[in-house]
Every structure is written in C-alpha cells, then in structure tokens.
C-alpha cells in the first residue's frame, strides 16, 4: 500500500527530538578565578605578538619579528655569545627576547586584602530553566553571585632585547613598541595590565668577522595583580579565593479543604 503524497511529506519532516531533552540542565562548569605570574607573562608576550606585531622590511618583503621568552638556558647563551644562534651557529635575526627580572609589592597593598571580597552578580544560570510550571506558579529566578578575594598588587619588571641586522629595521621596531607605552597590554576579553617603557639602550655589535647586528635593550614596567587559586582564611584553613553562591528559590503550594461537595 503506497503512502499518500502529503503523508510522505509529513513523515519526512516530523521532528524526532525528545521533548525531555529541551529542558535538560547541564551542570555549570565553574572554574576557580586565579591570576598568576604566568598570566602576566602571557599577556605581555601575546600583546607584542598579536597587537603590536613588530615587522621589518628586508629584500622588499615584510618579515614578522618573532617574540620569545628568555628562559635561563637561552639567556645564558645570549650573555655568552651576545646573540641567539641556531644549532648550526647561525645568528637569528630579527628577533625579540623578553624575560621577567623582578617582582615587588607596591603601595596599593594592604595586609587585610585577602580577608575582603569583591561580589559580582552574573547573568543566566542553568537553574532558571523556563517551562509552564515556572510561569504558572510565579517561581522567582535564582540569582548567581561570584565572590573573589581582593588581589595583591605588584610592580613587575621585564627586560627586553631586540636584535636586527640594520639600524633602519631597529628604528621601526623601537618606534612601534615605544608608541604603545602607558597602555593596557593583554588579549581581548582577557586580563590586561598597564605598562610603561622609559628608555631604549642601543648598540652595534660585531660578534664575529662575518656577523653584524644591531641590539637594543629596554625595560618594561608592569602594574599587575596576583590572585592565587586558594588562600588561608582567618581560621587558618585553606579555601578557594573565588566562590559561587545562589539566592534562595522555593515553590509554595496553597491548598483548601472543603467539607461539603455542594460548596464547590
């Protein structure tokens, strides 16, 4: 027996989703709020790489200058050779190296910071699933609040070395980097920190007879803040520095008792 045309159309377009899945509540993923030294390091380097984007012109082409972090091994090699070389001994030009050299608490700190909290009201949460039961009974939506301990404030210093082959290339990089002084460095929709660059020290080096390079040093001063994932409270117990709280939410049912059915 063949299916009529209009029935076949209805059969092929009929939804197979379960109505029970529409109100399914997914567990909220609440991650602890923390800002560490690695967060500050990453923000400064990412800003150099993706926002300032230093470039040089060589042989009629624009070359993006790589920005690397000066780990102890690299920094020791730079102090010994005066430049960064690959495994074959060739100087890597152009390139920028940055490393954190000092961290110091500033005058904004207070010894009672970790006993104070900032309270933020967030938006939608999975406890407020809309359905007819909620609408008919006037259930009050649950509000979400996140509390975060007041951070410690630090002055962090970074030493930066820039290497290029020609003075003209160095001038372009110094101009682009110094113009971003006294700005908030960091990624969009993420942590940002105010920075300042006061001075560039520039030299011309001749490491070997066949090598020539221009080197410039500068210091980047960053006003940053640190919030660990946990800290000791007044009772000496380790607690999370950020917490999620929900307001009260309840349903009240009213009932009536009738003794005579004729009274209904």
LINMOJO-V987384 format. One record per backbone hydrogen bond with DSSP energy under -0.5 kcal/mol. CO is the residue of the C=O (numbers start at 0). NH is the residue of the N-H. If there is no record, write none. Layout:
# LINMOJO-V987384
CO|NH  CO|NH
This chain:
# LINMOJO-V987384
3|7  4|8  5|9  6|10  7|11  8|12  9|13  17|20  17|21  18|21  18|22  20|23  23|25  27|29  28|30  31|33  34|226  35|39  36|40  37|41  38|42  39|43  40|44  41|45  42|46  43|47  44|48  45|49  46|50  46|51  47|52  47|53  53|64  55|57  55|62  57|60  60|57  62|55  63|65  65|95  67|97  68|70  70|74  71|75  72|76  73|77  74|78  75|79  76|80  77|81  82|84  83|91  85|88  89|85  90|92  93|65  94|162  95|67  96|160  97|69  98|158  101|156  103|154  105|108  109|112  111|114  112|115  112|149  115|149  117|147  119|121  119|145  124|127  130|134  131|135  132|136  133|137  133|138  134|137  142|246  143|121  144|244  145|119  146|242  147|117  151|225  152|105  153|155  153|223  154|103  155|221  156|100  156|101  157|219  158|98  159|217  160|96  161|215  162|93  162|94  163|213  165|169  166|170  167|171  168|172  169|173  170|174  171|175  172|176  173|177  174|178  176|179  177|180  179|182  182|184  182|194  184|192  186|189  190|186  192|184  193|222  194|181  195|220  198|218  199|201  200|216  202|214  204|212  207|210  212|204  213|163  214|202  215|161  216|200  217|159  218|197  218|220  219|157  219|221  220|195  221|155  221|223  222|193  223|153  225|151  226|34  228|240  230|238  232|235  236|232  236|238  238|230  240|148  242|146  244|144  259|262  260|263
